[in-house]
Amino acid sequence: IRDVGHRAGFPVLSLAPAMAARVGETGRFLHGFAGTGLGTGHWNTGGHHEAGQALASWLCDVLDKTTDNR
């Protein structure tokens, strides 16, 4: 997807590095649930929260750069 974005001229955010960094900082699982096993499967509430925070921060940076170039 990053290559497609580069060729087409649109920014792409890869969430994996940002989310891995948050796991390293907090030690909290961002995947899985108590009943089915933490650390596997779909994002849990914490995973959705961290993804939203990373996306919001990244999007603000992208929009600031876009605004600065006008």
mmJSON file of the N, C-alpha and C atoms, coordinates in Angstrom:
{"data_MODEL":{"atom_site":{
"group_PDB":["ATOM","ATOM","ATOM","ATOM","ATOM","ATOM","ATOM","ATOM","ATOM","ATOM","ATOM","ATOM","ATOM","ATOM","ATOM","ATOM","ATOM","ATOM","ATOM","ATOM","ATOM","ATOM","ATOM","ATOM","ATOM","ATOM","ATOM","ATOM","ATOM","ATOM","ATOM","ATOM","ATOM","ATOM","ATOM","ATOM","ATOM","ATOM","ATOM","ATOM","ATOM","ATOM","ATOM","ATOM","ATOM","ATOM","ATOM","ATOM","ATOM","ATOM","ATOM","ATOM","ATOM","ATOM","ATOM","ATOM","ATOM","ATOM","ATOM","ATOM","ATOM","ATOM","ATOM","ATOM","ATOM","ATOM","ATOM","ATOM","ATOM","ATOM","ATOM","ATOM","ATOM","ATOM","ATOM","ATOM","ATOM","ATOM","ATOM","ATOM","ATOM","ATOM","ATOM","ATOM","ATOM","ATOM","ATOM","ATOM","ATOM","ATOM","ATOM","ATOM","ATOM","ATOM","ATOM","ATOM","ATOM","ATOM","ATOM","ATOM","ATOM","ATOM","ATOM","ATOM","ATOM","ATOM","ATOM","ATOM","ATOM","ATOM","ATOM","ATOM","ATOM","ATOM","ATOM","ATOM","ATOM","ATOM","ATOM","ATOM","ATOM","ATOM","ATOM","ATOM","ATOM","ATOM","ATOM","ATOM","ATOM","ATOM","ATOM","ATOM","ATOM","ATOM","ATOM","ATOM","ATOM","ATOM","ATOM","ATOM","ATOM","ATOM","ATOM","ATOM","ATOM","ATOM","ATOM","ATOM","ATOM","ATOM","ATOM","ATOM","ATOM","ATOM","ATOM","ATOM","ATOM","ATOM","ATOM","ATOM","ATOM","ATOM","ATOM","ATOM","ATOM","ATOM","ATOM","ATOM","ATOM","ATOM","ATOM","ATOM","ATOM","ATOM","ATOM","ATOM","ATOM","ATOM","ATOM","ATOM","ATOM","ATOM","ATOM","ATOM","ATOM","ATOM","ATOM","ATOM","ATOM","ATOM","ATOM","ATOM","ATOM","ATOM","ATOM","ATOM","ATOM","ATOM","ATOM","ATOM","ATOM","ATOM","ATOM","ATOM","ATOM","ATOM","ATOM","ATOM","ATOM","ATOM"],
"id":[1,2,3,4,5,6,7,8,9,10,11,12,13,14,15,16,17,18,19,20,21,22,23,24,25,26,27,28,29,30,31,32,33,34,35,36,37,38,39,40,41,42,43,44,45,46,47,48,49,50,51,52,53,54,55,56,57,58,59,60,61,62,63,64,65,66,67,68,69,70,71,72,73,74,75,76,77,78,79,80,81,82,83,84,85,86,87,88,89,90,91,92,93,94,95,96,97,98,99,100,101,102,103,104,105,106,107,108,109,110,111,112,113,114,115,116,117,118,119,120,121,122,123,124,125,126,127,128,129,130,131,132,133,134,135,136,137,138,139,140,141,142,143,144,145,146,147,148,149,150,151,152,153,154,155,156,157,158,159,160,161,162,163,164,165,166,167,168,169,170,171,172,173,174,175,176,177,178,179,180,181,182,183,184,185,186,187,188,189,190,191,192,193,194,195,196,197,198,199,200,201,202,203,204,205,206,207,208,209,210],
"type_symbol":["N","C","C","N","C","C","N","C","C","N","C","C","N","C","C","N","C","C","N","C","C","N","C","C","N","C","C","N","C","C","N","C","C","N","C","C","N","C","C","N","C","C","N","C","C","N","C","C","N","C","C","N","C","C","N","C","C","N","C","C","N","C","C","N","C","C","N","C","C","N","C","C","N","C","C","N","C","C","N","C","C","N","C","C","N","C","C","N","C","C","N","C","C","N","C","C","N","C","C","N","C","C","N","C","C","N","C","C","N","C","C","N","C","C","N","C","C","N","C","C","N","C","C","N","C","C","N","C","C","N","C","C","N","C","C","N","C","C","N","C","C","N","C","C","N","C","C","N","C","C","N","C","C","N","C","C","N","C","C","N","C","C","N","C","C","N","C","C","N","C","C","N","C","C","N","C","C","N","C","C","N","C","C","N","C","C","N","C","C","N","C","C","N","C","C","N","C","C","N","C","C","N","C","C","N","C","C","N","C","C"],
"label_atom_id":["N","CA","C","N","CA","C","N","CA","C","N","CA","C","N","CA","C","N","CA","C","N","CA","C","N","CA","C","N","CA","C","N","CA","C","N","CA","C","N","CA","C","N","CA","C","N","CA","C","N","CA","C","N","CA","C","N","CA","C","N","CA","C","N","CA","C","N","CA","C","N","CA","C","N","CA","C","N","CA","C","N","CA","C","N","CA","C","N","CA","C","N","CA","C","N","CA","C","N","CA","C","N","CA","C","N","CA","C","N","CA","C","N","CA","C","N","CA","C","N","CA","C","N","CA","C","N","CA","C","N","CA","C","N","CA","C","N","CA","C","N","CA","C","N","CA","C","N","CA","C","N","CA","C","N","CA","C","N","CA","C","N","CA","C","N","CA","C","N","CA","C","N","CA","C","N","CA","C","N","CA","C","N","CA","C","N","CA","C","N","CA","C","N","CA","C","N","CA","C","N","CA","C","N","CA","C","N","CA","C","N","CA","C","N","CA","C","N","CA","C","N","CA","C","N","CA","C","N","CA","C","N","CA","C","N","CA","C","N","CA","C","N","CA","C"],
"label_alt_id":[null,null,null,null,null,null,null,null,null,null,null,null,null,null,null,null,null,null,null,null,null,null,null,null,null,null,null,null,null,null,null,null,null,null,null,null,null,null,null,null,null,null,null,null,null,null,null,null,null,null,null,null,null,null,null,null,null,null,null,null,null,null,null,null,null,null,null,null,null,null,null,null,null,null,null,null,null,null,null,null,null,null,null,null,null,null,null,null,null,null,null,null,null,null,null,null,null,null,null,null,null,null,null,null,null,null,null,null,null,null,null,null,null,null,null,null,null,null,null,null,null,null,null,null,null,null,null,null,null,null,null,null,null,null,null,null,null,null,null,null,null,null,null,null,null,null,null,null,null,null,null,null,null,null,null,null,null,null,null,null,null,null,null,null,null,null,null,null,null,null,null,null,null,null,null,null,null,null,null,null,null,null,null,null,null,null,null,null,null,null,null,null,null,null,null,null,null,null,null,null,null,null,null,null,null,null,null,null,null,null],
"label_comp_id":["ILE","ILE","ILE","ARG","ARG","ARG","ASP","ASP","ASP","VAL","VAL","VAL","GLY","GLY","GLY","HIS","HIS","HIS","ARG","ARG","ARG","ALA","ALA","ALA","GLY","GLY","GLY","PHE","PHE","PHE","PRO","PRO","PRO","VAL","VAL","VAL","LEU","LEU","LEU","SER","SER","SER","LEU","LEU","LEU","ALA","ALA","ALA","PRO","PRO","PRO","ALA","ALA","ALA","MET","MET","MET","ALA","ALA","ALA","ALA","ALA","ALA","ARG","ARG","ARG","VAL","VAL","VAL","GLY","GLY","GLY","GLU","GLU","GLU","THR","THR","THR","GLY","GLY","GLY","ARG","ARG","ARG","PHE","PHE","PHE","LEU","LEU","LEU","HIS","HIS","HIS","GLY","GLY","GLY","PHE","PHE","PHE","ALA","ALA","ALA","GLY","GLY","GLY","THR","THR","THR","GLY","GLY","GLY","LEU","LEU","LEU","GLY","GLY","GLY","THR","THR","THR","GLY","GLY","GLY","HIS","HIS","HIS","TRP","TRP","TRP","ASN","ASN","ASN","THR","THR","THR","GLY","GLY","GLY","GLY","GLY","GLY","HIS","HIS","HIS","HIS","HIS","HIS","GLU","GLU","GLU","ALA","ALA","ALA","GLY","GLY","GLY","GLN","GLN","GLN","ALA","ALA","ALA","LEU","LEU","LEU","ALA","ALA","ALA","SER","SER","SER","TRP","TRP","TRP","LEU","LEU","LEU","CYS","CYS","CYS","ASP","ASP","ASP","VAL","VAL","VAL","LEU","LEU","LEU","ASP","ASP","ASP","LYS","LYS","LYS","THR","THR","THR","THR","THR","THR","ASP","ASP","ASP","ASN","ASN","ASN","ARG","ARG","ARG"],
"label_asym_id":["A","A","A","A","A","A","A","A","A","A","A","A","A","A","A","A","A","A","A","A","A","A","A","A","A","A","A","A","A","A","A","A","A","A","A","A","A","A","A","A","A","A","A","A","A","A","A","A","A","A","A","A","A","A","A","A","A","A","A","A","A","A","A","A","A","A","A","A","A","A","A","A","A","A","A","A","A","A","A","A","A","A","A","A","A","A","A","A","A","A","A","A","A","A","A","A","A","A","A","A","A","A","A","A","A","A","A","A","A","A","A","A","A","A","A","A","A","A","A","A","A","A","A","A","A","A","A","A","A","A","A","A","A","A","A","A","A","A","A","A","A","A","A","A","A","A","A","A","A","A","A","A","A","A","A","A","A","A","A","A","A","A","A","A","A","A","A","A","A","A","A","A","A","A","A","A","A","A","A","A","A","A","A","A","A","A","A","A","A","A","A","A","A","A","A","A","A","A","A","A","A","A","A","A","A","A","A","A","A","A"],
"label_entity_id":["1","1","1","1","1","1","1","1","1","1","1","1","1","1","1","1","1","1","1","1","1","1","1","1","1","1","1","1","1","1","1","1","1","1","1","1","1","1","1","1","1","1","1","1","1","1","1","1","1","1","1","1","1","1","1","1","1","1","1","1","1","1","1","1","1","1","1","1","1","1","1","1","1","1","1","1","1","1","1","1","1","1","1","1","1","1","1","1","1","1","1","1","1","1","1","1","1","1","1","1","1","1","1","1","1","1","1","1","1","1","1","1","1","1","1","1","1","1","1","1","1","1","1","1","1","1","1","1","1","1","1","1","1","1","1","1","1","1","1","1","1","1","1","1","1","1","1","1","1","1","1","1","1","1","1","1","1","1","1","1","1","1","1","1","1","1","1","1","1","1","1","1","1","1","1","1","1","1","1","1","1","1","1","1","1","1","1","1","1","1","1","1","1","1","1","1","1","1","1","1","1","1","1","1","1","1","1","1","1","1"],
"label_seq_id":[1,1,1,2,2,2,3,3,3,4,4,4,5,5,5,6,6,6,7,7,7,8,8,8,9,9,9,10,10,10,11,11,11,12,12,12,13,13,13,14,14,14,15,15,15,16,16,16,17,17,17,18,18,18,19,19,19,20,20,20,21,21,21,22,22,22,23,23,23,24,24,24,25,25,25,26,26,26,27,27,27,28,28,28,29,29,29,30,30,30,31,31,31,32,32,32,33,33,33,34,34,34,35,35,35,36,36,36,37,37,37,38,38,38,39,39,39,40,40,40,41,41,41,42,42,42,43,43,43,44,44,44,45,45,45,46,46,46,47,47,47,48,48,48,49,49,49,50,50,50,51,51,51,52,52,52,53,53,53,54,54,54,55,55,55,56,56,56,57,57,57,58,58,58,59,59,59,60,60,60,61,61,61,62,62,62,63,63,63,64,64,64,65,65,65,66,66,66,67,67,67,68,68,68,69,69,69,70,70,70],
"pdbx_PDB_ins_code":[null,null,null,null,null,null,null,null,null,null,null,null,null,null,null,null,null,null,null,null,null,null,null,null,null,null,null,null,null,null,null,null,null,null,null,null,null,null,null,null,null,null,null,null,null,null,null,null,null,null,null,null,null,null,null,null,null,null,null,null,null,null,null,null,null,null,null,null,null,null,null,null,null,null,null,null,null,null,null,null,null,null,null,null,null,null,null,null,null,null,null,null,null,null,null,null,null,null,null,null,null,null,null,null,null,null,null,null,null,null,null,null,null,null,null,null,null,null,null,null,null,null,null,null,null,null,null,null,null,null,null,null,null,null,null,null,null,null,null,null,null,null,null,null,null,null,null,null,null,null,null,null,null,null,null,null,null,null,null,null,null,null,null,null,null,null,null,null,null,null,null,null,null,null,null,null,null,null,null,null,null,null,null,null,null,null,null,null,null,null,null,null,null,null,null,null,null,null,null,null,null,null,null,null,null,null,null,null,null,null],
"Cartn_x":[0.835,0.0,0.88,1.99,2.89,3.422,3.769,4.259,3.185,1.965,0.852,0.67,0.689,0.566,1.677,2.891,4.025,3.834,3.464,3.265,2.092,1.024,-0.182,-0.15,0.809,0.951,0.075,-0.272,-1.019,-0.263,-0.37,0.353,-0.281,0.556,0.103,0.724,-0.066,0.418,0.498,1.64,1.792,1.642,0.569,0.279,1.156,1.669,2.401,3.556,4.436,5.545,5.064,4.072,3.568,2.919,2.169,1.499,2.496,3.502,4.541,5.286,5.535,6.204,5.353,4.047,3.157,3.126,3.149,3.198,4.48,5.597,6.865,6.851,6.156,6.08,5.141,4.01,2.968,2.911,3.37,3.278,1.877,0.932,-0.456,-0.65,-1.474,-1.834,-2.823,-2.602,-3.516,-4.347,-4.077,-4.823,-5.369,-6.509,-7.048,-7.898,-8.519,-9.478,-9.264,-9.709,-9.509,-10.054,-11.199,-11.82,-11.219,-10.537,-10.015,-8.497,-7.855,-6.396,-5.87,-5.089,-4.487,-3.279,-3.051,-1.879,-2.104,-3.316,-3.615,-4.952,-5.142,-6.442,-6.632,-7.868,-8.267,-7.836,-7.802,-7.538,-8.615,-8.207,-9.157,-9.417,-10.087,-10.393,-9.121,-8.104,-6.831,-6.187,-6.284,-5.732,-6.427,-7.741,-8.49,-8.152,-8.002,-7.647,-6.278,-5.293,-3.934,-3.881,-4.603,-4.648,-5.279,-6.345,-6.994,-6.082,-5.36,-4.425,-3.311,-2.746,-1.672,-2.182,-3.37,-3.947,-4.258,-4.816,-5.144,-3.885,-2.85,-1.599,-0.987,-0.945,-0.387,-1.198,-2.521,-3.377,-3.207,-3.078,-2.826,-1.51,-0.465,0.815,0.673,-0.046,-0.259,-1.014,-2.069,-2.853,-2.056,-1.229,-0.374,0.573,1.172,2.088,1.351,0.15,-0.656,-1.013,-1.396,-1.761,-0.566,0.613,1.827,2.25,1.905,2.316,1.373,0.311,-0.655,-0.227],
"Cartn_y":[-1.184,0.0,1.248,1.178,2.332,2.651,1.607,1.82,2.437,1.974,2.537,4.008,4.318,5.705,6.57,6.047,6.809,7.088,6.058,6.233,7.157,7.041,7.827,9.204,9.417,10.727,10.963,9.893,10.108,9.479,10.104,9.595,8.325,7.481,6.218,6.087,5.705,5.46,3.963,3.49,2.1,2.088,1.486,1.506,0.567,-0.484,-1.497,-0.924,-0.081,0.442,1.29,2.139,2.989,2.148,1.145,0.314,-0.569,-1.062,-1.857,-1.004,0.257,1.159,1.368,1.525,1.712,0.463,-0.708,-1.945,-1.961,-1.561,-1.507,-0.518,0.6,1.637,1.258,0.653,0.419,-1.023,-1.97,-3.373,-3.949,-3.161,-3.623,-4.328,-5.364,-6.052,-5.213,-5.106,-4.368,-5.304,-6.584,-7.617,-8.613,-9.195,-10.271,-9.805,-10.792,-10.527,-11.55,-11.215,-12.083,-13.493,-13.609,-14.908,-15.735,-15.077,-15.802,-15.777,-15.068,-15.005,-13.653,-13.068,-11.769,-11.942,-10.947,-10.947,-11.602,-12.039,-12.663,-12.162,-12.315,-11.988,-10.51,-10.097,-8.737,-7.735,-6.463,-5.401,-5.429,-5.173,-4.997,-3.494,-3.112,-1.696,-0.855,-1.35,-0.624,-0.497,-1.529,-1.481,-0.445,-0.403,0.605,2.014,2.156,3.471,3.918,3.051,3.413,3.679,2.879,3.114,4.471,4.791,6.093,7.245,7.098,8.152,8.346,7.239,7.321,7.943,7.529,8.058,9.547,9.959,11.366,12.233,11.79,12.542,12.64,11.506,11.471,12.349,12.267,13.045,14.541,14.943,16.36,16.812,15.987,16.323,16.451,15.52,15.559,16.816,17.137,18.325,19.598,19.642,20.815,21.018,19.941,20.045,20.497,20.005,20.386,21.865,22.306,23.713,24.62,24.196,25.002,25.176,24.221,24.273,25.068,25.59,26.347,27.777],
"Cartn_z":[0.0,0.0,0.0,0.736,0.775,-0.621,-1.38,-2.746,-3.63,-3.489,-4.267,-3.908,-2.624,-2.192,-2.744,-2.739,-3.268,-4.756,-5.505,-6.952,-7.254,-6.484,-6.744,-6.074,-5.195,-4.568,-3.351,-2.63,-1.391,-0.224,0.955,2.124,2.67,3.25,3.842,5.23,6.188,7.54,7.775,8.202,8.625,10.141,10.626,12.058,12.878,12.27,13.032,13.853,13.287,14.11,15.293,15.059,16.142,17.235,16.84,17.832,18.58,17.896,18.565,19.586,19.243,20.181,21.431,21.25,22.405,23.292,22.686,23.476,24.3,23.679,24.397,25.541,25.345,26.385,27.517,27.18,28.184,28.682,27.866,28.237,28.122,27.599,27.463,26.132,26.142,24.91,24.117,22.821,21.954,21.085,21.207,20.489,21.501,21.167,21.974,23.136,23.761,24.832,25.944,27.121,28.281,28.037,27.421,27.219,26.095,25.162,23.997,23.916,24.791,24.801,24.39,25.258,24.961,24.045,23.226,22.354,21.004,20.723,19.434,18.911,17.629,17.038,16.759,16.863,16.515,17.585,17.171,18.149,19.223,20.447,21.535,21.696,22.761,22.98,23.017,23.697,23.752,22.39,21.565,20.22,19.363,19.449,18.696,19.173,20.473,21.032,20.524,20.619,20.185,18.687,17.887,16.445,16.152,16.855,16.674,17.047,18.155,18.579,17.546,17.067,16.074,14.785,14.349,13.123,13.255,14.378,14.589,14.566,15.254,15.28,13.885,13.185,11.837,10.886,10.972,10.084,10.337,11.592,11.895,11.269,11.345,10.719,9.209,8.593,7.137,6.75,7.489,7.177,7.397,8.437,8.665,7.503,7.009,5.876,4.627,4.427,3.264,3.345,4.529,4.722,4.537,5.01,4.888,3.434,2.576,1.178,0.292,0.837,0.018,-0.119],
"occupancy":[1.0,1.0,1.0,1.0,1.0,1.0,1.0,1.0,1.0,1.0,1.0,1.0,1.0,1.0,1.0,1.0,1.0,1.0,1.0,1.0,1.0,1.0,1.0,1.0,1.0,1.0,1.0,1.0,1.0,1.0,1.0,1.0,1.0,1.0,1.0,1.0,1.0,1.0,1.0,1.0,1.0,1.0,1.0,1.0,1.0,1.0,1.0,1.0,1.0,1.0,1.0,1.0,1.0,1.0,1.0,1.0,1.0,1.0,1.0,1.0,1.0,1.0,1.0,1.0,1.0,1.0,1.0,1.0,1.0,1.0,1.0,1.0,1.0,1.0,1.0,1.0,1.0,1.0,1.0,1.0,1.0,1.0,1.0,1.0,1.0,1.0,1.0,1.0,1.0,1.0,1.0,1.0,1.0,1.0,1.0,1.0,1.0,1.0,1.0,1.0,1.0,1.0,1.0,1.0,1.0,1.0,1.0,1.0,1.0,1.0,1.0,1.0,1.0,1.0,1.0,1.0,1.0,1.0,1.0,1.0,1.0,1.0,1.0,1.0,1.0,1.0,1.0,1.0,1.0,1.0,1.0,1.0,1.0,1.0,1.0,1.0,1.0,1.0,1.0,1.0,1.0,1.0,1.0,1.0,1.0,1.0,1.0,1.0,1.0,1.0,1.0,1.0,1.0,1.0,1.0,1.0,1.0,1.0,1.0,1.0,1.0,1.0,1.0,1.0,1.0,1.0,1.0,1.0,1.0,1.0,1.0,1.0,1.0,1.0,1.0,1.0,1.0,1.0,1.0,1.0,1.0,1.0,1.0,1.0,1.0,1.0,1.0,1.0,1.0,1.0,1.0,1.0,1.0,1.0,1.0,1.0,1.0,1.0,1.0,1.0,1.0,1.0,1.0,1.0,1.0,1.0,1.0,1.0,1.0,1.0],
"B_iso_or_equiv":[0.0,0.0,0.0,0.0,0.0,0.0,0.0,0.0,0.0,0.0,0.0,0.0,0.0,0.0,0.0,0.0,0.0,0.0,0.0,0.0,0.0,0.0,0.0,0.0,0.0,0.0,0.0,0.0,0.0,0.0,0.0,0.0,0.0,0.0,0.0,0.0,0.0,0.0,0.0,0.0,0.0,0.0,0.0,0.0,0.0,0.0,0.0,0.0,0.0,0.0,0.0,0.0,0.0,0.0,0.0,0.0,0.0,0.0,0.0,0.0,0.0,0.0,0.0,0.0,0.0,0.0,0.0,0.0,0.0,0.0,0.0,0.0,0.0,0.0,0.0,0.0,0.0,0.0,0.0,0.0,0.0,0.0,0.0,0.0,0.0,0.0,0.0,0.0,0.0,0.0,0.0,0.0,0.0,0.0,0.0,0.0,0.0,0.0,0.0,0.0,0.0,0.0,0.0,0.0,0.0,0.0,0.0,0.0,0.0,0.0,0.0,0.0,0.0,0.0,0.0,0.0,0.0,0.0,0.0,0.0,0.0,0.0,0.0,0.0,0.0,0.0,0.0,0.0,0.0,0.0,0.0,0.0,0.0,0.0,0.0,0.0,0.0,0.0,0.0,0.0,0.0,0.0,0.0,0.0,0.0,0.0,0.0,0.0,0.0,0.0,0.0,0.0,0.0,0.0,0.0,0.0,0.0,0.0,0.0,0.0,0.0,0.0,0.0,0.0,0.0,0.0,0.0,0.0,0.0,0.0,0.0,0.0,0.0,0.0,0.0,0.0,0.0,0.0,0.0,0.0,0.0,0.0,0.0,0.0,0.0,0.0,0.0,0.0,0.0,0.0,0.0,0.0,0.0,0.0,0.0,0.0,0.0,0.0,0.0,0.0,0.0,0.0,0.0,0.0,0.0,0.0,0.0,0.0,0.0,0.0],
"pdbx_formal_charge":[null,null,null,null,null,null,null,null,null,null,null,null,null,null,null,null,null,null,null,null,null,null,null,null,null,null,null,null,null,null,null,null,null,null,null,null,null,null,null,null,null,null,null,null,null,null,null,null,null,null,null,null,null,null,null,null,null,null,null,null,null,null,null,null,null,null,null,null,null,null,null,null,null,null,null,null,null,null,null,null,null,null,null,null,null,null,null,null,null,null,null,null,null,null,null,null,null,null,null,null,null,null,null,null,null,null,null,null,null,null,null,null,null,null,null,null,null,null,null,null,null,null,null,null,null,null,null,null,null,null,null,null,null,null,null,null,null,null,null,null,null,null,null,null,null,null,null,null,null,null,null,null,null,null,null,null,null,null,null,null,null,null,null,null,null,null,null,null,null,null,null,null,null,null,null,null,null,null,null,null,null,null,null,null,null,null,null,null,null,null,null,null,null,null,null,null,null,null,null,null,null,null,null,null,null,null,null,null,null,null],
"auth_seq_id":[1,1,1,2,2,2,3,3,3,4,4,4,5,5,5,6,6,6,7,7,7,8,8,8,9,9,9,10,10,10,11,11,11,12,12,12,13,13,13,14,14,14,15,15,15,16,16,16,17,17,17,18,18,18,19,19,19,20,20,20,21,21,21,22,22,22,23,23,23,24,24,24,25,25,25,26,26,26,27,27,27,28,28,28,29,29,29,30,30,30,31,31,31,32,32,32,33,33,33,34,34,34,35,35,35,36,36,36,37,37,37,38,38,38,39,39,39,40,40,40,41,41,41,42,42,42,43,43,43,44,44,44,45,45,45,46,46,46,47,47,47,48,48,48,49,49,49,50,50,50,51,51,51,52,52,52,53,53,53,54,54,54,55,55,55,56,56,56,57,57,57,58,58,58,59,59,59,60,60,60,61,61,61,62,62,62,63,63,63,64,64,64,65,65,65,66,66,66,67,67,67,68,68,68,69,69,69,70,70,70],
"auth_comp_id":["ILE","ILE","ILE","ARG","ARG","ARG","ASP","ASP","ASP","VAL","VAL","VAL","GLY","GLY","GLY","HIS","HIS","HIS","ARG","ARG","ARG","ALA","ALA","ALA","GLY","GLY","GLY","PHE","PHE","PHE","PRO","PRO","PRO","VAL","VAL","VAL","LEU","LEU","LEU","SER","SER","SER","LEU","LEU","LEU","ALA","ALA","ALA","PRO","PRO","PRO","ALA","ALA","ALA","MET","MET","MET","ALA","ALA","ALA","ALA","ALA","ALA","ARG","ARG","ARG","VAL","VAL","VAL","GLY","GLY","GLY","GLU","GLU","GLU","THR","THR","THR","GLY","GLY","GLY","ARG","ARG","ARG","PHE","PHE","PHE","LEU","LEU","LEU","HIS","HIS","HIS","GLY","GLY","GLY","PHE","PHE","PHE","ALA","ALA","ALA","GLY","GLY","GLY","THR","THR","THR","GLY","GLY","GLY","LEU","LEU","LEU","GLY","GLY","GLY","THR","THR","THR","GLY","GLY","GLY","HIS","HIS","HIS","TRP","TRP","TRP","ASN","ASN","ASN","THR","THR","THR","GLY","GLY","GLY","GLY","GLY","GLY","HIS","HIS","HIS","HIS","HIS","HIS","GLU","GLU","GLU","ALA","ALA","ALA","GLY","GLY","GLY","GLN","GLN","GLN","ALA","ALA","ALA","LEU","LEU","LEU","ALA","ALA","ALA","SER","SER","SER","TRP","TRP","TRP","LEU","LEU","LEU","CYS","CYS","CYS","ASP","ASP","ASP","VAL","VAL","VAL","LEU","LEU","LEU","ASP","ASP","ASP","LYS","LYS","LYS","THR","THR","THR","THR","THR","THR","ASP","ASP","ASP","ASN","ASN","ASN","ARG","ARG","ARG"],
"auth_asym_id":["A","A","A","A","A","A","A","A","A","A","A","A","A","A","A","A","A","A","A","A","A","A","A","A","A","A","A","A","A","A","A","A","A","A","A","A","A","A","A","A","A","A","A","A","A","A","A","A","A","A","A","A","A","A","A","A","A","A","A","A","A","A","A","A","A","A","A","A","A","A","A","A","A","A","A","A","A","A","A","A","A","A","A","A","A","A","A","A","A","A","A","A","A","A","A","A","A","A","A","A","A","A","A","A","A","A","A","A","A","A","A","A","A","A","A","A","A","A","A","A","A","A","A","A","A","A","A","A","A","A","A","A","A","A","A","A","A","A","A","A","A","A","A","A","A","A","A","A","A","A","A","A","A","A","A","A","A","A","A","A","A","A","A","A","A","A","A","A","A","A","A","A","A","A","A","A","A","A","A","A","A","A","A","A","A","A","A","A","A","A","A","A","A","A","A","A","A","A","A","A","A","A","A","A","A","A","A","A","A","A"],
"auth_atom_id":["N","CA","C","N","CA","C","N","CA","C","N","CA","C","N","CA","C","N","CA","C","N","CA","C","N","CA","C","N","CA","C","N","CA","C","N","CA","C","N","CA","C","N","CA","C","N","CA","C","N","CA","C","N","CA","C","N","CA","C","N","CA","C","N","CA","C","N","CA","C","N","CA","C","N","CA","C","N","CA","C","N","CA","C","N","CA","C","N","CA","C","N","CA","C","N","CA","C","N","CA","C","N","CA","C","N","CA","C","N","CA","C","N","CA","C","N","CA","C","N","CA","C","N","CA","C","N","CA","C","N","CA","C","N","CA","C","N","CA","C","N","CA","C","N","CA","C","N","CA","C","N","CA","C","N","CA","C","N","CA","C","N","CA","C","N","CA","C","N","CA","C","N","CA","C","N","CA","C","N","CA","C","N","CA","C","N","CA","C","N","CA","C","N","CA","C","N","CA","C","N","CA","C","N","CA","C","N","CA","C","N","CA","C","N","CA","C","N","CA","C","N","CA","C","N","CA","C","N","CA","C","N","CA","C","N","CA","C","N","CA","C","N","CA","C"],
"pdbx_PDB_model_num":[1,1,1,1,1,1,1,1,1,1,1,1,1,1,1,1,1,1,1,1,1,1,1,1,1,1,1,1,1,1,1,1,1,1,1,1,1,1,1,1,1,1,1,1,1,1,1,1,1,1,1,1,1,1,1,1,1,1,1,1,1,1,1,1,1,1,1,1,1,1,1,1,1,1,1,1,1,1,1,1,1,1,1,1,1,1,1,1,1,1,1,1,1,1,1,1,1,1,1,1,1,1,1,1,1,1,1,1,1,1,1,1,1,1,1,1,1,1,1,1,1,1,1,1,1,1,1,1,1,1,1,1,1,1,1,1,1,1,1,1,1,1,1,1,1,1,1,1,1,1,1,1,1,1,1,1,1,1,1,1,1,1,1,1,1,1,1,1,1,1,1,1,1,1,1,1,1,1,1,1,1,1,1,1,1,1,1,1,1,1,1,1,1,1,1,1,1,1,1,1,1,1,1,1,1,1,1,1,1,1]
}}}
